Amino acid sequence: MKRFWLFIIFSFAVASTGVIWFAENQHAQTVEARKRTATERLGKLRASLEGQLNSSLVTVRALRAEIKLSPNISNARFNALMTELITQDVPIRHVALAPDLVIQFVHPLKGNEQALGFNYRESQAQLEGVQKAITNGDVVIDGPVELVQGGLALIARAPVVLENDLWGVIAVVIQIDELMANSGLTSEQSIYSTSLAKVNAAGAREFQFGDLSVWEKDHVTSDVSLSAGQWLLATAPVDGNWVSRGFVYWSIVVFGLILAALMNAFMYYLFYTQMRLRKALTIIDEQASFDSLTQLHNRRSFIRHLNRLTGKAAKYNHFAILFIDLDHFKEVNDSLGHDSGDELLKVAGSRLRKELRTEDFIARLGGDEFVVVINRLKSKDVIDQLALKLNNALNKPFALSHSQVQTSCSIGVALYPDDGLTTEQLLKNADLAMYAAKEAGRRTHYFFNEELRRRSEHQNSIHSRMRAGLKNREFRLVYQPIVNFSNGKVEKCEALLRWTDDNGNVISPAEFIPVAESTGLIHELGQFVLEQACADWNLLQRNDIHIGLSINRSERELNDLNAAKQWLECISQHQLPADKVTFEITESLLMSNKQRQIHILHYLRSNGVKIAIDDFGTGYSSINYLQRYPVDYLKIDRSFLNHAPGDRIQVALTEALLRVARALDIDVIAEGVENKEQWEFLQHQKCDFAQGYYISPGLGIEELTRFLKQWQF
């Protein structure tokens, strides 16, 4: 906590420094903006100043041009010309004309009488300026210089040369104060004060004009071209302050410090909240480790425990995982309701816990699945005996609130390190062993072994090969004709999926269909079958062959109404009438009474698709569901015919099935008709349809086309 407070104080100090830096930076930017504005003003003043100076030089050049035309200029002509050239807005004090370097003409004369007769050769200071102009051959501005009449001014001198002989010199005296006033440098209405200065080579100001205090303030300058040497024009605010640190500046500082304080307060609040949240999460984490229903450890806690065991195998040496699944729990849940199912899970968890040692670990993974970890395993016999005890405990009747239930369990066992070194491997292998126990008849236990491993690897291999096979077009359809006994016509064909891999190996549907169903790949296979069958039907149409199609649908495919809509859309896109399509399903789907799947069947039937029950009679066949569900055809399994008509029992069963179907107005398709005797027996029994090798094996689309064109009853 002390470190946190130090951090808060340090953060506030850093934030405060940043606020002040930001305010100063904003202030500096404003000052720079004001200085740029002042510099722009100086530029305008400089242009005005230089413009005033240039207008004064016009007088020099005009007078020189006049003398070149009339060297013997008269005083009257000189005064008339000057009166014309020198206006009130021109800052010229007077103009002197010095033939042979002796001033003989001055305008205006009044106040400048002392200049008449002045000989430049007799003034060393003035002579240097004259010689500079003569050497330069053009106008040269000197100054400031002290005038004979008194005061300082700029003097623009220009030599007058006639036919390579020096005639004399023109001198124009420019009053500096008037020059500044005409240029606007001395305006009192401005918020800026301005000064003009000439600077020597050492940087010292020799002459200064205007507000001399400008040079002591924070000022900006601009070079001005007046006379020889460097001239600077400078300006600064009258009060010497470009921008005061006023309301805006202090508003930024105060607001920034308040914001910094609020941020630090918020950081403290976050820290305090985080501390409380950590405590709450610790409690939640502890609660999250247990199943709320059975109060056993949950999946998360089990995975964590198993990770510790596999990470410290040396300590426990060997241990076992028992994966426990209640048998027929779904039937209990569906028939008695979820409340009874939850009560059964609570009692089952309690019974399992009582059969274990205190150091053993038990968890509920979810649903009706439990898992037990037996530490310090000494032999498989111990696990064998424990599995029997657990099964016997769950085999006893469960006295629930509103009913009594009898159940059992299937247990899969995986051993560490023999059956896996990681949590994932052990749990997966125990799960495989549990399913093996279910396949063995339930109410038993099964140890994971190499056979299960090979089976799992084989299924994974089949799955991978199926995916590749779909991409590589290794799957194809064959069609087995279905004949109507009443007219002898082939009215439909069943589409059968076949798979030959890229090595030429033929894989049986009995091998790859269960894998596709367990991995979800059945949806892609089913879509392939539907699209290919529709395309083949179009090919038959073009050959003037008009029959229906019978297509198998897996129970796993009938879970999504959107999928059923896509099937109908596919049928419609291929212009295949829906009443020409029959979807074959197994009777286990109807026996499970899954409302969603039954709803999808009704939806398909309402859109014209017919429904057939495949392999009827091989499961727990019930006349009841045939009355309640949309069934158009019953397909009698081949096992009812393989010894008919010689087998009296098979004959009786077949007759009974046909009578029931006729009573329910359901057509019957007999599968597996392989000889003439079976054909005639079914014909005599007035069966509706027949299908089997006696008629034809499965045929490719081209072979089917030839067969149908040649078929005769």
C-alpha positions in Angstrom: 0.0 0.0 0.0 2.9 2.4 0.8 4.4 1.8 -2.6 1.0 2.6 -4.2 0.8 5.9 -2.3 4.3 6.8 -3.5 3.3 6.0 -7.0 0.2 8.2 -6.6 2.3 11.1 -5.4 4.9 10.6 -8.1 2.1 10.4 -10.8 0.5 13.7 -9.5 3.9 15.4 -9.6 4.6 14.2 -13.2 1.0 15.2 -14.2 1.4 18.7 -12.6 4.7 19.2 -14.4 3.1 18.2 -17.6 0.2 20.6 -17.1 2.6 23.5 -16.5 4.7 22.5 -19.5 1.6 22.4 -21.6 0.4 25.9 -20.4 3.9 27.4 -21.0 4.0 25.8 -24.4 0.6 27.2 -25.3 1.8 30.6 -24.0 5.0 30.4 -26.1 3.0 29.5 -29.2 0.7 32.5 -28.7 3.8 34.8 -28.2 5.3 33.4 -31.5 2.0 34.0 -33.2 2.0 37.6 -32.0 5.6 38.0 -33.1 4.8 36.7 -36.5 2.0 39.3 -36.8 4.4 42.0 -35.7 7.0 40.8 -38.2 4.4 41.0 -40.9 3.7 44.6 -39.8 7.4 45.4 -39.9 7.5 44.1 -43.5 4.7 46.5 -44.4 6.5 49.4 -42.7 9.8 48.5 -44.3 8.1 48.5 -47.7 6.6 51.9 -47.0 9.9 53.3 -45.7 11.8 52.0 -48.8 9.0 53.3 -51.0 9.3 56.8 -49.5 13.0 56.7 -50.0 12.7 55.6 -53.7 10.2 58.3 -54.3 12.8 60.8 -53.1 15.4 59.3 -55.5 13.0 60.0 -58.4 13.9 63.7 -57.9 17.6 62.9 -58.2 17.2 61.0 -61.4 14.8 63.5 -63.0 17.1 66.4 -62.2 20.2 64.6 -63.6 18.3 63.9 -66.8 17.3 67.6 -67.0 21.0 68.7 -66.6 22.2 66.3 -69.2 19.7 68.0 -71.6 20.4 71.5 -70.4 23.8 71.8 -68.7 23.4 75.5 -68.3 20.3 75.3 -66.2 19.0 78.5 -64.8 17.9 79.2 -61.3 14.4 79.8 -62.4 14.3 76.5 -64.3 15.8 74.7 -61.4 13.2 76.1 -58.9 10.3 75.4 -61.3 11.5 71.8 -61.8 11.9 71.2 -58.0 8.5 72.7 -57.3 7.0 70.2 -59.7 9.0 67.2 -58.3 8.9 67.9 -54.5 5.5 67.4 -53.2 4.3 67.4 -49.6 4.3 63.6 -49.2 8.0 63.4 -50.2 10.4 63.6 -47.2 12.9 65.8 -49.0 14.3 68.7 -46.8 16.1 70.4 -49.8 17.9 69.7 -53.1 21.3 71.1 -53.8 23.0 71.4 -57.2 26.8 71.7 -57.2 28.4 72.3 -60.6 32.1 71.6 -60.3 31.4 70.4 -56.7 30.4 73.9 -55.5 26.7 74.3 -54.4 25.2 77.0 -56.6 21.5 76.0 -56.6 19.4 75.1 -53.5 15.6 74.5 -53.3 14.0 75.7 -51.2 16.4 78.5 -50.5 14.7 79.7 -47.4 16.5 78.3 -44.4 19.2 76.8 -46.6 21.1 80.0 -47.5 24.2 78.8 -45.7 24.6 76.0 -48.2 25.1 78.3 -51.2 28.8 78.5 -52.1 29.6 75.4 -50.1 32.7 73.6 -51.7 32.7 69.9 -51.2 36.4 69.9 -51.7 36.8 71.8 -48.5 34.9 69.3 -46.3 36.7 66.0 -46.0 33.6 64.3 -44.6 31.3 65.5 -47.4 34.0 64.9 -50.1 34.3 61.2 -49.3 30.6 60.8 -50.0 30.8 62.7 -53.2 33.8 60.7 -54.4 31.9 57.5 -53.6 29.0 58.6 -55.8 31.4 59.6 -58.6 33.2 56.2 -58.3 29.9 54.3 -58.3 28.5 56.3 -61.2 25.0 56.2 -59.7 23.0 57.4 -56.7 24.7 56.7 -53.4 22.9 57.3 -50.1 25.0 58.3 -47.1 24.0 59.1 -43.6 22.9 60.0 -41.3 25.1 63.1 -41.6 25.1 66.4 -39.8 23.8 69.2 -42.1 25.5 72.6 -42.3 22.0 73.9 -41.5 21.9 71.6 -38.5 20.3 68.3 -37.8 20.7 64.7 -39.2 19.5 63.5 -42.5 20.2 61.0 -45.3 21.9 62.5 -48.3 21.4 60.9 -51.7 24.2 62.0 -54.1 24.4 61.4 -57.8 27.2 62.5 -60.2 26.3 64.2 -63.4 28.7 63.3 -66.2 28.6 65.0 -69.6 30.6 63.4 -72.4 32.9 61.7 -69.9 33.5 64.9 -68.0 32.3 65.5 -64.5 29.7 68.3 -64.6 29.1 68.2 -60.9 27.0 66.6 -58.2 23.3 66.5 -57.2 22.5 66.2 -53.5 19.1 65.5 -52.1 18.8 65.8 -48.3 16.1 63.4 -46.9 14.8 64.2 -43.4 14.8 61.0 -41.4 12.0 62.0 -39.0 9.8 63.0 -41.8 10.7 59.8 -43.7 9.6 57.7 -40.6 6.4 59.8 -40.1 5.3 59.4 -43.7 5.9 55.7 -43.5 3.7 55.3 -40.4 6.5 54.4 -38.0 5.6 57.0 -35.5 1.9 56.4 -35.3 0.6 56.7 -31.8 -2.5 54.7 -32.4 -0.6 51.4 -32.7 -0.2 48.9 -29.9 3.4 48.5 -31.0 6.2 51.0 -30.7 8.8 51.2 -33.5 12.4 52.2 -33.8 14.9 52.6 -36.6 18.7 52.2 -36.1 21.9 52.0 -38.1 24.2 49.2 -36.9 27.9 49.2 -37.3 30.1 46.2 -38.1 30.4 45.4 -34.4 26.7 45.3 -34.0 26.4 48.5 -32.0 23.7 51.0 -32.8 25.3 54.3 -34.1 22.1 56.2 -34.8 18.6 55.6 -33.4 15.3 57.1 -34.3 11.8 56.6 -33.0 11.0 54.9 -29.6 14.5 54.0 -28.3 12.9 51.8 -25.5 12.1 49.2 -28.1 15.6 48.0 -28.1 15.4 47.2 -24.3 12.2 45.1 -24.7 11.6 41.7 -26.3 11.5 42.9 -29.9 11.5 41.6 -33.5 13.6 43.2 -36.2 13.7 43.5 -40.0 16.5 44.6 -42.2 15.9 47.9 -44.2 17.8 49.2 -47.2 18.3 52.9 -46.6 21.9 54.0 -46.9 25.2 52.3 -46.9 25.7 50.0 -43.9 23.1 47.9 -42.0 19.8 49.4 -40.9 17.4 47.6 -38.6 13.7 48.3 -38.1 12.5 47.0 -34.7 9.1 46.8 -33.0 7.8 45.6 -29.6 4.5 45.9 -27.7 4.1 49.3 -26.1 3.8 47.7 -22.7 6.7 45.3 -23.5 4.5 42.2 -23.0 3.6 40.2 -26.1 1.0 38.1 -24.2 0.2 38.3 -20.5 -0.3 35.1 -18.5 -3.9 35.9 -17.9 -7.2 34.1 -17.6 -6.6 31.5 -20.4 -3.1 30.6 -19.1 -4.3 30.2 -15.5 -7.5 28.4 -16.6 -5.3 25.8 -18.3 -3.1 25.4 -15.2 -6.0 25.2 -12.8 -8.1 22.9 -15.0 -5.0 20.7 -15.7 -4.2 20.4 -12.0 -7.8 19.5 -11.1 -7.8 16.9 -13.9 -4.5 15.5 -12.6 -6.0 15.3 -9.1 -9.1 13.6 -10.5 -7.0 11.1 -12.5 -5.0 10.2 -9.4 -8.2 9.8 -7.4 -9.6 7.6 -10.2 -6.4 5.5 -10.1 -6.8 5.1 -6.4 -10.4 4.1 -6.9 -9.4 1.6 -9.5 -6.7 0.2 -7.2 -9.2 -0.1 -4.3 -11.8 -1.7 -6.6 -9.2 -4.1 -8.0 -8.3 -5.2 -4.5 -11.9 -5.8 -3.7 -12.4 -7.6 -7.1 -9.4 -9.8 -6.5 -10.9 -10.9 -3.2 -14.3 -11.5 -4.9 -12.6 -13.4 -7.7 -10.8 -15.6 -5.2 -14.1 -16.5 -3.7 -15.8 -16.9 -7.1 -12.8 -19.1 -8.2 -13.3 -21.3 -5.2 -17.0 -21.5 -5.9 -16.3 -22.1 -9.6 -14.3 -25.1 -8.7 -17.4 -27.0 -7.6 -20.6 -28.1 -9.4 -23.6 -26.2 -8.0 -25.9 -29.2 -8.4 -23.9 -32.1 -6.9 -21.4 -30.1 -4.9 -18.7 -32.2 -6.5 -15.6 -30.7 -8.2 -16.4 -29.5 -11.7 -14.6 -29.9 -15.0 -12.4 -26.9 -14.5 -11.3 -28.2 -11.1 -10.8 -31.7 -12.4 -8.6 -30.5 -15.3 -6.5 -28.4 -12.9 -6.1 -31.4 -10.6 -5.2 -33.8 -13.4 -2.6 -31.2 -14.7 -1.0 -31.3 -11.3 -0.9 -35.1 -11.2 0.6 -35.4 -14.7 3.1 -32.7 -13.7 4.1 -34.5 -10.5 3.9 -38.1 -11.7 6.9 -39.1 -9.6 5.0 -38.3 -6.4 1.9 -40.4 -7.2 3.7 -42.9 -9.3 0.6 -44.4 -10.9 -3.0 -43.3 -11.0 -6.2 -44.2 -12.8 -9.1 -42.2 -14.3 -12.6 -43.7 -14.3 -14.9 -42.0 -16.8 -18.5 -42.7 -15.6 -21.6 -42.1 -17.8 -25.1 -42.9 -16.5 -27.0 -45.4 -18.8 -30.3 -44.1 -20.3 -30.2 -40.9 -18.3 -31.7 -39.0 -21.3 -34.8 -41.2 -21.2 -35.2 -40.3 -17.5 -34.8 -36.6 -18.2 -37.2 -36.7 -21.1 -39.9 -38.8 -19.4 -39.8 -37.5 -15.9 -38.5 -34.0 -16.4 -35.4 -32.0 -15.6 -36.1 -31.7 -11.9 -36.2 -35.5 -11.5 -33.0 -35.7 -13.7 -31.2 -33.2 -11.4 -32.3 -35.1 -8.3 -31.0 -38.4 -9.9 -27.6 -36.7 -10.5 -27.4 -35.5 -6.9 -28.1 -38.9 -5.5 -25.8 -40.6 -8.0 -22.9 -38.2 -7.1 -23.5 -38.9 -3.4 -23.4 -42.6 -3.9 -20.2 -42.5 -5.9 -18.5 -40.3 -3.3 -19.4 -42.7 -0.5 -17.6 -45.6 -2.3 -14.3 -43.7 -2.6 -11.4 -43.0 -0.2 -10.8 -39.5 1.2 -7.7 -39.1 -1.0 -9.5 -40.0 -4.2 -10.9 -37.2 -6.4 -14.4 -37.1 -7.9 -15.9 -34.5 -10.3 -18.9 -34.0 -12.4 -17.9 -33.1 -15.9 -21.3 -32.1 -17.1 -24.6 -33.7 -18.0 -24.6 -37.3 -16.7 -20.8 -37.7 -16.9 -18.7 -38.1 -13.7 -15.0 -38.8 -13.4 -12.9 -40.3 -10.6 -9.2 -40.2 -10.1 -7.6 -43.0 -8.0 -4.2 -42.0 -6.6 -1.4 -44.3 -5.7 -2.6 -47.1 -7.9 -1.1 -50.5 -7.0 -2.8 -52.9 -9.5 -5.5 -53.1 -12.1 -7.4 -55.5 -9.9 -8.0 -52.7 -7.4 -9.6 -50.6 -10.2 -11.6 -53.6 -11.4 -13.1 -54.2 -8.0 -13.8 -50.4 -7.5 -15.5 -50.2 -10.9 -17.8 -53.1 -9.9 -18.6 -51.4 -6.5 -19.4 -48.1 -8.3 -21.7 -49.9 -10.8 -23.4 -51.8 -8.0 -24.0 -48.6 -6.1 -25.6 -46.9 -9.1 -27.6 -50.1 -10.0 -29.7 -49.8 -6.8 -33.1 -48.2 -7.3 -33.3 -44.4 -6.9 -36.2 -43.2 -4.8 -36.9 -39.8 -6.2 -39.5 -37.3 -5.0 -42.2 -38.4 -7.4 -41.0 -41.7 -8.7 -38.6 -44.6 -8.4 -35.9 -45.0 -11.1 -33.6 -47.9 -11.9 -30.4 -47.1 -13.8 -26.8 -48.3 -14.2 -23.6 -46.8 -15.6 -20.8 -47.4 -18.1 -17.3 -46.9 -17.0 -14.1 -46.3 -19.0 -10.7 -46.6 -17.4 -7.4 -45.1 -18.4 -4.2 -45.6 -16.5 -1.3 -43.3 -16.1 1.4 -43.5 -17.6 0.4 -46.6 -19.7 -2.6 -44.9 -21.5 -1.3 -41.4 -21.8 1.1 -38.8 -20.3 -1.1 -35.7 -20.7 -4.5 -34.6 -19.4 -5.9 -34.5 -22.9 -4.7 -38.0 -23.8 -5.9 -39.6 -20.5 -9.4 -38.0 -20.7 -9.8 -38.9 -24.4 -8.7 -42.5 -23.8 -11.0 -42.9 -20.8 -13.9 -41.5 -22.9 -13.1 -44.0 -25.6 -13.1 -46.8 -23.1 -16.4 -45.6 -21.7 -18.0 -45.8 -25.2 -16.6 -49.3 -25.6 -18.3 -50.2 -22.4 -21.6 -48.9 -23.8 -21.1 -50.9 -27.0 -20.5 -53.9 -24.8 -24.0 -53.7 -23.4 -23.7 -51.0 -20.7 -23.7 -51.6 -16.9 -20.0 -52.6 -17.2 -16.6 -51.2 -17.3 -13.8 -51.3 -19.9 -10.1 -50.6 -19.8 -8.5 -48.6 -22.5 -6.3 -50.8 -24.7 -4.4 -50.8 -28.0 -7.4 -52.0 -29.9 -9.3 -48.9 -28.9 -6.3 -46.7 -29.8 -6.1 -48.3 -33.2 -9.8 -47.8 -33.7 -9.6 -44.2 -32.7 -6.6 -43.6 -35.0 -8.4 -45.4 -37.8 -11.5 -43.2 -37.4 -9.2 -40.1 -37.4 -7.6 -41.4 -40.5 -11.0 -42.0 -42.2 -12.1 -38.5 -41.3 -9.0 -36.9 -42.7 -9.2 -39.0 -45.9 -12.9 -38.1 -46.3 -12.1 -34.4 -46.2 -9.4 -34.9 -48.8 -11.7 -37.1 -50.8 -14.4 -34.4 -51.0 -11.9 -32.0 -52.3 -10.4 -34.5 -54.8 -13.9 -35.7 -56.0 -13.3 -39.2 -54.9 -17.0 -39.7 -54.0 -19.6 -40.6 -56.5 -23.2 -41.7 -56.7 -24.7 -44.9 -57.9 -28.5 -45.4 -58.4 -30.5 -48.6 -57.6 -33.8 -48.8 -59.4 -37.1 -49.2 -57.5 -39.9 -50.9 -59.4 -43.6 -50.4 -59.0 -45.3 -53.9 -58.9 -48.6 -52.5 -60.1 -47.3 -51.4 -63.5 -43.8 -52.8 -63.7 -42.2 -49.4 -64.2 -39.1 -48.0 -62.6 -40.7 -45.1 -60.7 -37.7 -44.0 -58.7 -34.0 -44.7 -57.9 -32.2 -44.6 -54.6 -29.0 -42.5 -54.6 -26.2 -44.5 -52.9 -22.9 -42.9 -52.0 -19.7 -44.7 -52.9 -16.1 -43.8 -52.1 -13.0 -45.0 -54.0 -9.8 -43.2 -52.6 -6.9 -42.0 -54.8 -5.2 -45.4 -54.2 -8.1 -47.3 -55.7 -9.3 -48.6 -52.4 -13.1 -49.0 -52.0 -14.3 -47.9 -48.6 -17.6 -49.2 -47.4 -20.4 -46.8 -46.4 -20.8 -48.9 -43.2 -17.2 -47.8 -42.4 -17.2 -44.1 -43.3 -20.8 -43.0 -42.7 -20.6 -43.5 -38.8 -17.3 -41.6 -38.8 -18.9 -38.8 -40.8 -21.8 -38.7 -38.4 -19.6 -38.6 -35.3 -17.4 -35.8 -36.7 -20.0 -33.6 -38.3 -18.7 -34.2 -41.8 -22.1 -35.8 -42.7 -23.4 -32.3 -43.5 -20.9 -31.8 -46.3 -21.4 -35.4 -47.6 -25.2 -34.9 -47.5 -25.0 -31.7 -49.4 -22.7 -33.3 -52.0 -25.2 -36.2 -52.4 -28.2 -33.8 -52.9 -26.5 -31.5 -55.4 -25.1 -34.4 -57.4 -28.4 -36.3 -57.4 -30.2 -33.1 -58.6 -27.6 -32.6 -61.4 -28.0 -36.3 -62.5 -31.8 -36.0 -62.5 -31.5 -33.1 -65.0 -29.3 -35.4 -67.1 -32.0 -38.0 -67.1 -34.6 -35.4 -68.0 -32.6 -34.5 -71.1 -32.7 -38.1 -72.1 -36.5 -38.1 -71.7 -36.4 -40.3 -68.6 -38.8 -39.1 -65.9 -38.4 -40.8 -62.5 -38.2 -39.8 -58.9 -35.2 -39.8 -56.6 -34.8 -41.3 -53.1 -32.0 -39.7 -51.0 -30.8 -40.8 -47.6 -30.7 -38.2 -44.8 -28.8 -38.7 -41.5 -30.4 -38.0 -38.2 -27.6 -35.5 -37.6 -28.6 -33.5 -40.7 -32.2 -33.0 -39.4 -31.3 -30.6 -36.5 -31.4 -27.3 -38.4 -34.5 -25.9 -40.1 -32.3 -23.6 -42.2 -30.5 -26.7 -43.6 -33.9 -28.1 -44.7 -34.7 -24.7 -46.4 -31.4 -24.9 -48.2 -32.2 -28.5 -49.4 -35.5 -27.2 -50.8 -33.7 -24.3 -52.4 -31.2 -26.6 -54.1 -34.1 -28.8 -55.4 -35.8 -25.7 -56.7 -32.7 -24.3 -58.4 -32.3 -27.6 -60.4 -36.0 -27.4 -61.4 -36.6 -30.7 -59.7 -40.3 -31.0 -58.5 -40.4 -31.6 -54.8 -42.9 -34.4 -55.1 -40.3 -36.3 -57.1 -38.0 -36.4 -54.1 -38.1 -38.8 -51.2 -35.9 -38.4 -48.1 -35.1 -41.7 -46.4 -34.6 -41.6 -42.6 -34.1 -44.4 -40.0 -36.9 -45.3 -37.6 -34.6 -44.4 -34.6 -35.2 -40.7 -35.4 -38.9 -41.1 -34.9 -38.4 -43.3 -31.8 -36.3 -40.6 -30.1 -39.3 -38.3 -30.4 -37.1 -35.2 -31.0 -39.5 -32.4 -31.5 -37.2 -30.3 -33.6 -36.5 -33.1 -36.0 -40.1 -34.0 -36.3 -41.0 -30.4 -37.0 -38.4 -30.4 -39.8 -40.0 -33.5 -41.3 -43.4 -31.9 -41.3 -41.9 -28.8 -42.9 -40.3 -30.9 -45.7 -43.6 -32.8 -46.2 -45.6 -29.6 -46.4 -43.4 -28.5 -49.2 -44.0 -31.6 -51.3 -41.1 -33.9 -50.3 -42.0 -37.5 -49.4 -40.7 -39.3 -46.3 -39.6 -43.0 -46.2 -38.6 -45.0 -43.1 -35.5 -47.0 -44.1 -34.6 -50.4 -42.7 -38.0 -50.7 -41.0 -38.3 -53.6 -38.6 -34.7 -53.6 -37.5 -35.2 -51.3 -34.4 -37.9 -51.0 -31.9 -40.6 -50.7 -34.5 -43.8 -49.0 -33.2 -47.2 -48.7 -35.0 -47.9 -45.7 -32.8 -45.4 -43.4 -34.3 -46.4 -44.4 -37.8 -49.8 -42.8 -37.1 -48.4 -39.6 -35.7 -45.6 -38.7 -38.1 -45.5 -37.9 -41.8 -44.6 -41.2 -43.4 -45.2 -42.0 -47.1 -43.1 -45.2 -47.5 -41.9 -48.1 -45.3 -38.7 -49.9 -46.6 -38.7 -53.4 -45.3 -35.2 -54.5 -44.3 -33.5 -57.2 -46.4 -33.3 -59.4 -43.2 -37.1 -60.1 -43.6 -36.6 -61.6 -47.0 -33.2 -63.4 -47.1 -34.9 -66.8 -46.5 -38.3 -66.1 -47.9 -40.4 -67.6 -49.2 -39.0 -70.8 -47.7 -38.9 -69.4 -44.1 -42.5 -69.5 -42.6 -41.7 -67.0 -39.9 -40.3 -64.4 -42.4 -43.3 -64.9 -44.6 -45.7 -64.3 -41.7 -43.8 -61.2 -40.6 -43.7 -59.8 -44.1 -47.5 -60.4 -44.5 -48.1 -58.7 -41.2 -46.1 -55.6 -42.1 -47.9 -55.3 -45.4 -51.3 -55.5 -43.7 -50.3 -52.8 -41.2 -49.0 -50.5 -44.0 -52.1 -50.9 -46.1 -54.3 -50.1 -43.1 -52.3 -46.9 -42.5 -52.3 -46.1 -46.2 -48.5 -46.3 -46.4 -46.7 -47.8 -49.4 -44.1 -50.5 -48.8 -40.8 -50.9 -50.6 -39.1 -54.3 -50.1 -35.3 -54.0 -50.1 -32.8 -56.8 -50.9 -34.9 -58.6 -53.5 -32.2 -60.9 -54.9 -34.0 -63.7 -56.7 -37.1 -64.6 -58.7 -38.7 -66.5 -55.8 -38.6 -63.4 -53.6 -39.9 -61.3 -56.4 -42.9 -63.5 -57.1 -43.5 -63.9 -53.3 -43.7 -60.1 -52.9 -45.8 -59.8 -56.1 -48.2 -62.4 -54.7 -48.4 -60.5 -51.4 -49.3 -57.3 -53.3 -46.2 -55.4 -52.1 -46.1 -51.9 -53.7 -42.4 -51.6 -54.7 -39.3 -53.7 -54.9 -35.6 -52.9 -54.9 -32.6 -55.2 -55.0 -29.9 -57.0 -57.1 -32.6 -59.1 -58.8 -33.6 -55.9 -60.6 -30.2 -54.2 -60.7 -27.2 -53.4 -58.6 -26.3 -49.7 -58.1 -25.5 -48.1 -61.4 -23.6 -45.0 -62.5 -25.6 -42.3 -64.2 -24.6 -43.4 -67.7 -25.3 -47.1 -67.0 -28.6 -46.2 -65.4 -29.6 -44.2 -68.5 -29.0 -47.3 -70.7 -30.7 -49.6 -68.2 -33.9 -47.5 -68.0 -34.1 -47.3 -71.8 -33.9 -51.1 -72.0 -36.0 -52.0 -69.0 -39.0 -54.3 -69.6 -41.2 -55.7 -66.9 
